[in-house]
Amino acid sequence: MAGRAYGRCDDVLSLSKEHPMSKILFVMTGADHWTLADGTKHPTGFWAEEAVAPYEAFKAAGHEVVVATPGGVVPPVDQGSLAAEVNGGQENADRVAAVLAAMTELREPARLEDVNLDDYAAVFYPGGHGPMEDLVVNADSGRLLTLALESGKPLGVVCHAPAALLAATEADGTNTFADYRVAAFTNAEEIQGGLADKAKWLLQDRLTEAGVQVQVGEPWVPNVVVDRNLVTGQNPASSAPLAVELLKKLG
């Protein structure tokens, strides 16, 4: 997976005075691998920038962040997402790693099974290939996503995390997010990242099959799509601008 130079949102501080403090739920993967078509376990987890950029934006705006994972396991970071080349250089990579190390919320996550949506003002799902392994089939996450969508609360999902939308279904079996416009990690990006030909399935294809309208942007360029209370981003570069849109909705 490629990335780009990591940067703070200039808009965050201007937004911070407008928002009373509230709790934002980060639903994160507990998977440290992604099972490929041949059964190989590709090491993964969550993508660092996709957690760090929104976390910093939400904290700068005065909000509290609570992390939840399946079973309450500590979310594993994809070690590849800490590399200098995907963070715009070693200095940025070191800063991202330092923020992660200081995120006490990651150390003792809530159990996703026990989460009460009423306790939160917004929900956010960071990506990485991890959600392609666990959240894609997690019924608790699927129910939470359905409730969040119906509640009208801001719901943000970025990069590979829209895989979790596939577990959100209605009583008749249709996908909760059918007919919603979303941004998600594209086939082109998976091909350029080198894993498309090894994968069991591709995210853009599966979402499209479920009736979700994937709005494809240029590879590795920020692409944020807002449809009602749902805010989605295509790739790591989309995580910071997604956070700004989510903060606007919290207002």
N, C-alpha and C positions, 0 to 999 in steps of 0.2 A: 504494500500500500504506500502510495506517495503522500507527501504532505506539502506544506509551505511554511514560510516564515511565520512563527507564532507571534501574535501581537495582541495587546489589550484593546478592547473596544473603547473608542473615544466617547461613545454615547453613554457609557455606563454611569459615569459620575453625574452627568446631567439628569439621568433618569432617577438616580438614587434619592433625590430629595422629594420625588413624587410618590414614592411607594412606601406605605406603612409596612413594617416588618411582618413577614409571614413565613410559614414553613413550606419548603419545596422538596418533594420526594424525588430522589434519584433512584431509579430501578436499574440495577446493574447485573451483569452476567456473573455467574459463579463458575463458569467453565474455563479451564485453562488450555483447552484444545478444541479443534474443529476436525471432525472425522471426515476425511476425504473419500472419494469414490472407491478407492482401493483398500479402504480400511485404515490407512495411515492416520495417525493423530498429529495434526499440524498444530504446533504450539501457538497459543493465542491468549485472549482475555479481552479486557476493554482497551480501547485506544486512548492513550494518555491525554492528548490534546482535547479530545471530545468530552472528557470529564473536567479537565483543568480550566479550559476557557469559560464554559458556562458557570463552573463553581466560583471562579473569581468574579465574574460579572454579577452573579446573584449575591455573593457576600458583600461586594462593593456597594450594592443597592440596599444593603441592610437586612437581607433575608437569611433565615436559618436553613441549612441543608441537612436532610436525613437520608441516609443510604439504606436501601433494602435489597436483598439478594435471595434467591431460592435457598431455603434452609438456613439463611443467616450466615452463609460462609463469607469469608473475606474475599472481595472481588480481586481476581488476579489481573495485573497489568500485562498487556502484550509487550514483551521486552523490545520488540522491533519498533514500537512506537516511541521509545526513549532515545533512538539513534539521532545523531546530529543531522543526518541528511534529510530526515522527515520533519525536522523542527527548525529548519532555516539556519543551522549552524550549532556549534557546540555550546555557545553561551545560552541560547534559547533552550537547548536540550537540558542543560544543567538547571535552568530555572524551572522548567516543567517538572523535572524530577524532584526539585526542592519543594514545590507546591504539593506534589503528591505525598511526599514524606511528611508534610505538615498537616495533611488532611486527616484529622483524628476520626472523622466520620467514617472513614474506610475500615477502621480497625475492628469495630464491633457493630456490624450492620444489623438492622432489624430483619426479622424473618418476613419475606414477602408474603407468606401465607397468613401472617397476623396483621397486615397493614389495613388500616381503616382510612379510606379516602377522605372522610370528613375532617381528618386532622390536618389536611394539606390544602394549600391554595393553588398549587400547580404540580404537575408531574413531568419529569424529564428522563429520557432513556438515552444514555451515551452508547456509542457503537463499539466497533471492533468485531472480529469474527466470532467472539464468544457467544453473542446472542443467536448466531446461526446454529449453535449447538444445543443451548438449553432453553432460552426464552421463546424460541420458535415453537416449542411444543409444551410450554408451561401454561397449564390451565388457570392457575392463580393470576399470573400476569395477564392472560387473555381476559379474564373477568375484570381485572383492575382497569385495563385499557378501555373496555366497553363502558364501564361505569364512568371513567374520566371523560370519555367522549360525550356521554349522555348528560353529564353534570354541567357541561359548558366551561369547566375549569381549563385554563391553559394546559395543553399537552404538547410537549416537545419530544421529537424522536429524530436521531441523526445517524446517517451513514449506514452501517449494517444493522442497527437496532430496529429499523422497520420490519425485520424478520419477525419480531415479536407480534406484529399486527396479524400475522398468519394464525396465531392461536386465539384470536378474538373472533368468535362466531356467534351468530344469533341462533335461536331455538330451531329454525328451519335449516340450519347448516350454512347459510350465507355468511360471508365475511362482514363483520361490523363496519369495516372501513371501505367496503365496496362503494364505488362512485366518488370517493374522496380523492382529491388531487394531492399527491405526495412527491417529495424528493427522496431518493434513496440511492445507495451505492449502485452504480450502473454496470451493465455487462462490459462496456468498454473499459471501465476502471478495473474491473476484476481481471480482464484480459491483460491490461497493461501491468497490473500487479503480479501477474504470473501464476495465478491460481485457478483461472477459469476452466482450463482443460482438465484439472484434477478434481474439481468440485462435483458433488452429487447433484447439485442444482444451483441456479443463479438467482439472486434476490430479485432483480428486476423482472425476470420471467415469472417467478412464483407469485409476486404481487399482482402482476398483470393478469395471470390466470385466475386470481381470486377476485378480480373485478376492480382492483385499485388502479387509479389512473396515475402512472408514474410519469412525472414531468422531467425529462432527461435534459440535463445541462451539459456544458463542456466538461471533459474530465479534469478533476482536481481543482476546478474553479468554484468559488462559493455559489451555491444555488439553494435558496431557501424558498419554500412554498408554504403559503398560509391559506388554509381552507377552513373557515369557521373557527373553532377553538383549537384546531390541529396545526402545529407548526413543525415542519420537517426540513431536514437538511441532507444534502447529497453525499457529503464527504467531510473529512476532517476540517478542511478550510471553511466549511459552512457552520461549524459549531459556535464560533463567536458571534456571527451575525444572527444565528438562530436565537441565541441567548438574549440579544437586544430585542428581538420581536416578542419573545416570551415575556420579557419585562414590560413591554408596552401593553400587552394583554393583561398583565397583573394590575396595571393601573386602572 
